[in-house]
Amino acid sequence: MPVNQRTVLVVEDDHLILLNARILLENAGLSVLVANDALQALELLDARPEVSALFTDVIMPGPIDGVALAEEVSRRRPDIPVFITSGSPETAQRTLPASASFLPKPYTASQLTSLLVA
């Protein structure tokens, strides 16, 4: 992996959406780590210091949802940008972490890559 290559941690419990996001981001030249829930994502974040961005869904299994994950990641690693996605209209009503950007589902390839490729 090139030294300057950005590594994105993608957290999504829907296998097809996760696979699609991974392919889109890898095709854009990013290194991608994947997690199926927030607990797995936090383990990866702690184990992989090269993570330079988080892209997470809101609704997923387990005791921690995507908003709480975004808050915890921002607390542990304030240096990395956090991007939250959801197809649920209720998510737009929630208070998201100040450090997070929101991308509603369904999103296009160009919308996703424009957020994470800088």
mmCIF file of the C-alpha atoms, coordinates in Angstrom:
data_MODEL
# 
_entry.id   MODEL 
# 
loop_
_atom_site.group_PDB 
_atom_site.id 
_atom_site.type_symbol 
_atom_site.label_atom_id 
_atom_site.label_alt_id 
_atom_site.label_comp_id 
_atom_site.label_asym_id 
_atom_site.label_entity_id 
_atom_site.label_seq_id 
_atom_site.pdbx_PDB_ins_code 
_atom_site.Cartn_x 
_atom_site.Cartn_y 
_atom_site.Cartn_z 
_atom_site.occupancy 
_atom_site.B_iso_or_equiv 
_atom_site.pdbx_formal_charge 
_atom_site.auth_seq_id 
_atom_site.auth_comp_id 
_atom_site.auth_asym_id 
_atom_site.auth_atom_id 
_atom_site.pdbx_PDB_model_num 
ATOM 1   C CA . MET A 1 1   ? 0.000   0.000  0.000  1.00 0.00 ? 1   MET A CA 1 
ATOM 2   C CA . PRO A 1 2   ? 1.398   3.429  -0.912 1.00 0.00 ? 2   PRO A CA 1 
ATOM 3   C CA . VAL A 1 3   ? 2.355   5.556  2.094  1.00 0.00 ? 3   VAL A CA 1 
ATOM 4   C CA . ASN A 1 4   ? -0.136  8.320  1.238  1.00 0.00 ? 4   ASN A CA 1 
ATOM 5   C CA . GLN A 1 5   ? -3.070  6.038  0.408  1.00 0.00 ? 5   GLN A CA 1 
ATOM 6   C CA . ARG A 1 6   ? -6.119  6.831  2.497  1.00 0.00 ? 6   ARG A CA 1 
ATOM 7   C CA . THR A 1 7   ? -7.645  3.948  4.478  1.00 0.00 ? 7   THR A CA 1 
ATOM 8   C CA . VAL A 1 8   ? -11.393 4.095  5.023  1.00 0.00 ? 8   VAL A CA 1 
ATOM 9   C CA . LEU A 1 9   ? -13.227 1.996  7.602  1.00 0.00 ? 9   LEU A CA 1 
ATOM 10  C CA . VAL A 1 10  ? -16.672 1.156  6.215  1.00 0.00 ? 10  VAL A CA 1 
ATOM 11  C CA . VAL A 1 11  ? -19.293 -0.089 8.693  1.00 0.00 ? 11  VAL A CA 1 
ATOM 12  C CA . GLU A 1 12  ? -22.449 -1.619 7.223  1.00 0.00 ? 12  GLU A CA 1 
ATOM 13  C CA . ASP A 1 13  ? -24.489 -4.686 8.173  1.00 0.00 ? 13  ASP A CA 1 
ATOM 14  C CA . ASP A 1 14  ? -26.113 -5.168 4.749  1.00 0.00 ? 14  ASP A CA 1 
ATOM 15  C CA . HIS A 1 15  ? -23.659 -7.353 2.832  1.00 0.00 ? 15  HIS A CA 1 
ATOM 16  C CA . LEU A 1 16  ? -24.604 -6.063 -0.643 1.00 0.00 ? 16  LEU A CA 1 
ATOM 17  C CA . ILE A 1 17  ? -24.400 -2.400 0.353  1.00 0.00 ? 17  ILE A CA 1 
ATOM 18  C CA . LEU A 1 18  ? -21.072 -3.068 2.087  1.00 0.00 ? 18  LEU A CA 1 
ATOM 19  C CA . LEU A 1 19  ? -19.694 -4.844 -0.979 1.00 0.00 ? 19  LEU A CA 1 
ATOM 20  C CA . ASN A 1 20  ? -20.852 -2.029 -3.258 1.00 0.00 ? 20  ASN A CA 1 
ATOM 21  C CA . ALA A 1 21  ? -19.277 0.679  -1.071 1.00 0.00 ? 21  ALA A CA 1 
ATOM 22  C CA . ARG A 1 22  ? -16.047 -1.299 -0.852 1.00 0.00 ? 22  ARG A CA 1 
ATOM 23  C CA . ILE A 1 23  ? -15.811 -1.752 -4.622 1.00 0.00 ? 23  ILE A CA 1 
ATOM 24  C CA . LEU A 1 24  ? -16.591 1.916  -5.295 1.00 0.00 ? 24  LEU A CA 1 
ATOM 25  C CA . LEU A 1 25  ? -13.984 3.131  -2.832 1.00 0.00 ? 25  LEU A CA 1 
ATOM 26  C CA . GLU A 1 26  ? -11.301 0.662  -3.915 1.00 0.00 ? 26  GLU A CA 1 
ATOM 27  C CA . ASN A 1 27  ? -11.895 1.631  -7.546 1.00 0.00 ? 27  ASN A CA 1 
ATOM 28  C CA . ALA A 1 28  ? -11.352 5.244  -6.472 1.00 0.00 ? 28  ALA A CA 1 
ATOM 29  C CA . GLY A 1 29  ? -7.924  4.263  -5.154 1.00 0.00 ? 29  GLY A CA 1 
ATOM 30  C CA . LEU A 1 30  ? -8.673  3.951  -1.456 1.00 0.00 ? 30  LEU A CA 1 
ATOM 31  C CA . SER A 1 31  ? -7.713  1.155  0.884  1.00 0.00 ? 31  SER A CA 1 
ATOM 32  C CA . VAL A 1 32  ? -10.852 -0.200 2.569  1.00 0.00 ? 32  VAL A CA 1 
ATOM 33  C CA . LEU A 1 33  ? -11.382 -2.037 5.849  1.00 0.00 ? 33  LEU A CA 1 
ATOM 34  C CA . VAL A 1 34  ? -14.866 -3.366 6.563  1.00 0.00 ? 34  VAL A CA 1 
ATOM 35  C CA . ALA A 1 35  ? -16.879 -4.110 9.698  1.00 0.00 ? 35  ALA A CA 1 
ATOM 36  C CA . ASN A 1 36  ? -20.392 -5.476 10.094 1.00 0.00 ? 36  ASN A CA 1 
ATOM 37  C CA . ASP A 1 37  ? -21.154 -3.704 13.367 1.00 0.00 ? 37  ASP A CA 1 
ATOM 38  C CA . ALA A 1 38  ? -19.863 -0.980 15.658 1.00 0.00 ? 38  ALA A CA 1 
ATOM 39  C CA . LEU A 1 39  ? -18.028 -3.275 18.074 1.00 0.00 ? 39  LEU A CA 1 
ATOM 40  C CA . GLN A 1 40  ? -16.036 -4.818 15.229 1.00 0.00 ? 40  GLN A CA 1 
ATOM 41  C CA . ALA A 1 41  ? -15.359 -1.321 13.878 1.00 0.00 ? 41  ALA A CA 1 
ATOM 42  C CA . LEU A 1 42  ? -13.951 -0.126 17.214 1.00 0.00 ? 42  LEU A CA 1 
ATOM 43  C CA . GLU A 1 43  ? -11.671 -3.179 17.388 1.00 0.00 ? 43  GLU A CA 1 
ATOM 44  C CA . LEU A 1 44  ? -10.367 -2.401 13.889 1.00 0.00 ? 44  LEU A CA 1 
ATOM 45  C CA . LEU A 1 45  ? -9.933  1.274  14.739 1.00 0.00 ? 45  LEU A CA 1 
ATOM 46  C CA . ASP A 1 46  ? -7.791  0.373  17.749 1.00 0.00 ? 46  ASP A CA 1 
ATOM 47  C CA . ALA A 1 47  ? -5.768  -2.233 15.851 1.00 0.00 ? 47  ALA A CA 1 
ATOM 48  C CA . ARG A 1 48  ? -5.245  -0.297 12.623 1.00 0.00 ? 48  ARG A CA 1 
ATOM 49  C CA . PRO A 1 49  ? -3.776  3.177  13.171 1.00 0.00 ? 49  PRO A CA 1 
ATOM 50  C CA . GLU A 1 50  ? -3.712  3.794  9.411  1.00 0.00 ? 50  GLU A CA 1 
ATOM 51  C CA . VAL A 1 51  ? -7.519  4.283  9.383  1.00 0.00 ? 51  VAL A CA 1 
ATOM 52  C CA . SER A 1 52  ? -7.971  7.825  8.109  1.00 0.00 ? 52  SER A CA 1 
ATOM 53  C CA . ALA A 1 53  ? -11.773 8.051  7.685  1.00 0.00 ? 53  ALA A CA 1 
ATOM 54  C CA . LEU A 1 54  ? -14.958 6.357  8.910  1.00 0.00 ? 54  LEU A CA 1 
ATOM 55  C CA . PHE A 1 55  ? -18.038 5.723  6.766  1.00 0.00 ? 55  PHE A CA 1 
ATOM 56  C CA . THR A 1 56  ? -20.871 4.170  8.781  1.00 0.00 ? 56  THR A CA 1 
ATOM 57  C CA . ASP A 1 57  ? -24.512 3.312  8.458  1.00 0.00 ? 57  ASP A CA 1 
ATOM 58  C CA . VAL A 1 58  ? -26.754 4.372  11.348 1.00 0.00 ? 58  VAL A CA 1 
ATOM 59  C CA . ILE A 1 59  ? -28.926 1.314  11.852 1.00 0.00 ? 59  ILE A CA 1 
ATOM 60  C CA . MET A 1 60  ? -27.047 -1.908 12.551 1.00 0.00 ? 60  MET A CA 1 
ATOM 61  C CA . PRO A 1 61  ? -27.153 -4.820 14.963 1.00 0.00 ? 61  PRO A CA 1 
ATOM 62  C CA . GLY A 1 62  ? -25.630 -4.724 18.401 1.00 0.00 ? 62  GLY A CA 1 
ATOM 63  C CA . PRO A 1 63  ? -25.657 -2.338 21.322 1.00 0.00 ? 63  PRO A CA 1 
ATOM 64  C CA . ILE A 1 64  ? -24.056 0.582  19.447 1.00 0.00 ? 64  ILE A CA 1 
ATOM 65  C CA . ASP A 1 65  ? -25.659 2.295  16.453 1.00 0.00 ? 65  ASP A CA 1 
ATOM 66  C CA . GLY A 1 66  ? -23.831 4.333  13.839 1.00 0.00 ? 66  GLY A CA 1 
ATOM 67  C CA . VAL A 1 67  ? -24.384 7.677  15.559 1.00 0.00 ? 67  VAL A CA 1 
ATOM 68  C CA . ALA A 1 68  ? -22.941 6.406  18.838 1.00 0.00 ? 68  ALA A CA 1 
ATOM 69  C CA . LEU A 1 69  ? -20.085 4.841  16.865 1.00 0.00 ? 69  LEU A CA 1 
ATOM 70  C CA . ALA A 1 70  ? -19.390 8.170  15.166 1.00 0.00 ? 70  ALA A CA 1 
ATOM 71  C CA . GLU A 1 71  ? -19.312 9.902  18.549 1.00 0.00 ? 71  GLU A CA 1 
ATOM 72  C CA . GLU A 1 72  ? -16.911 7.323  19.971 1.00 0.00 ? 72  GLU A CA 1 
ATOM 73  C CA . VAL A 1 73  ? -14.633 7.445  16.927 1.00 0.00 ? 73  VAL A CA 1 
ATOM 74  C CA . SER A 1 74  ? -14.579 11.246 17.112 1.00 0.00 ? 74  SER A CA 1 
ATOM 75  C CA . ARG A 1 75  ? -13.628 10.987 20.791 1.00 0.00 ? 75  ARG A CA 1 
ATOM 76  C CA . ARG A 1 76  ? -10.885 8.381  20.211 1.00 0.00 ? 76  ARG A CA 1 
ATOM 77  C CA . ARG A 1 77  ? -9.581  9.728  16.926 1.00 0.00 ? 77  ARG A CA 1 
ATOM 78  C CA . PRO A 1 78  ? -10.554 13.390 16.449 1.00 0.00 ? 78  PRO A CA 1 
ATOM 79  C CA . ASP A 1 79  ? -8.072  13.495 13.547 1.00 0.00 ? 79  ASP A CA 1 
ATOM 80  C CA . ILE A 1 80  ? -10.226 11.422 11.191 1.00 0.00 ? 80  ILE A CA 1 
ATOM 81  C CA . PRO A 1 81  ? -13.322 12.584 9.339  1.00 0.00 ? 81  PRO A CA 1 
ATOM 82  C CA . VAL A 1 82  ? -16.572 10.752 10.017 1.00 0.00 ? 82  VAL A CA 1 
ATOM 83  C CA . PHE A 1 83  ? -19.296 10.194 7.430  1.00 0.00 ? 83  PHE A CA 1 
ATOM 84  C CA . ILE A 1 84  ? -22.724 8.815  8.343  1.00 0.00 ? 84  ILE A CA 1 
ATOM 85  C CA . THR A 1 85  ? -25.255 7.307  5.959  1.00 0.00 ? 85  THR A CA 1 
ATOM 86  C CA . SER A 1 86  ? -28.832 6.114  6.332  1.00 0.00 ? 86  SER A CA 1 
ATOM 87  C CA . GLY A 1 87  ? -31.899 5.429  4.284  1.00 0.00 ? 87  GLY A CA 1 
ATOM 88  C CA . SER A 1 88  ? -34.152 6.101  7.251  1.00 0.00 ? 88  SER A CA 1 
ATOM 89  C CA . PRO A 1 89  ? -35.976 9.455  7.201  1.00 0.00 ? 89  PRO A CA 1 
ATOM 90  C CA . GLU A 1 90  ? -35.799 9.538  11.020 1.00 0.00 ? 90  GLU A CA 1 
ATOM 91  C CA . THR A 1 91  ? -32.025 9.845  10.857 1.00 0.00 ? 91  THR A CA 1 
ATOM 92  C CA . ALA A 1 92  ? -32.282 13.316 9.362  1.00 0.00 ? 92  ALA A CA 1 
ATOM 93  C CA . GLN A 1 93  ? -34.178 14.296 12.530 1.00 0.00 ? 93  GLN A CA 1 
ATOM 94  C CA . ARG A 1 94  ? -31.443 13.026 14.876 1.00 0.00 ? 94  ARG A CA 1 
ATOM 95  C CA . THR A 1 95  ? -28.653 15.125 16.225 1.00 0.00 ? 95  THR A CA 1 
ATOM 96  C CA . LEU A 1 96  ? -25.485 13.942 14.575 1.00 0.00 ? 96  LEU A CA 1 
ATOM 97  C CA . PRO A 1 97  ? -22.002 14.585 15.952 1.00 0.00 ? 97  PRO A CA 1 
ATOM 98  C CA . ALA A 1 98  ? -20.715 18.018 14.970 1.00 0.00 ? 98  ALA A CA 1 
ATOM 99  C CA . SER A 1 99  ? -17.684 16.422 13.351 1.00 0.00 ? 99  SER A CA 1 
ATOM 100 C CA . ALA A 1 100 ? -19.781 14.157 11.114 1.00 0.00 ? 100 ALA A CA 1 
ATOM 101 C CA . SER A 1 101 ? -21.077 14.658 7.591  1.00 0.00 ? 101 SER A CA 1 
ATOM 102 C CA . PHE A 1 102 ? -24.322 12.994 6.462  1.00 0.00 ? 102 PHE A CA 1 
ATOM 103 C CA . LEU A 1 103 ? -24.902 11.198 3.141  1.00 0.00 ? 103 LEU A CA 1 
ATOM 104 C CA . PRO A 1 104 ? -28.479 9.942  2.627  1.00 0.00 ? 104 PRO A CA 1 
ATOM 105 C CA . LYS A 1 105 ? -29.146 6.570  1.009  1.00 0.00 ? 105 LYS A CA 1 
ATOM 106 C CA . PRO A 1 106 ? -29.420 5.834  -1.770 1.00 0.00 ? 106 PRO A CA 1 
ATOM 107 C CA . TYR A 1 107 ? -26.217 7.590  -2.728 1.00 0.00 ? 107 TYR A CA 1 
ATOM 108 C CA . THR A 1 108 ? -24.447 7.558  -6.048 1.00 0.00 ? 108 THR A CA 1 
ATOM 109 C CA . ALA A 1 109 ? -20.898 6.414  -6.683 1.00 0.00 ? 109 ALA A CA 1 
ATOM 110 C CA . SER A 1 110 ? -19.806 9.983  -7.330 1.00 0.00 ? 110 SER A CA 1 
ATOM 111 C CA . GLN A 1 111 ? -21.412 11.240 -4.103 1.00 0.00 ? 111 GLN A CA 1 
ATOM 112 C CA . LEU A 1 112 ? -19.614 8.600  -2.051 1.00 0.00 ? 112 LEU A CA 1 
ATOM 113 C CA . THR A 1 113 ? -16.229 8.987  -3.681 1.00 0.00 ? 113 THR A CA 1 
ATOM 114 C CA . SER A 1 114 ? -16.363 12.794 -3.640 1.00 0.00 ? 114 SER A CA 1 
ATOM 115 C CA . LEU A 1 115 ? -16.738 12.680 0.146  1.00 0.00 ? 115 LEU A CA 1 
ATOM 116 C CA . LEU A 1 116 ? -13.915 10.250 0.774  1.00 0.00 ? 116 LEU A CA 1 
ATOM 117 C CA . VAL A 1 117 ? -11.384 10.963 -1.965 1.00 0.00 ? 117 VAL A CA 1 
ATOM 118 C CA . ALA A 1 118 ? -9.540  14.135 -1.182 1.00 0.00 ? 118 ALA A CA 1 
# 
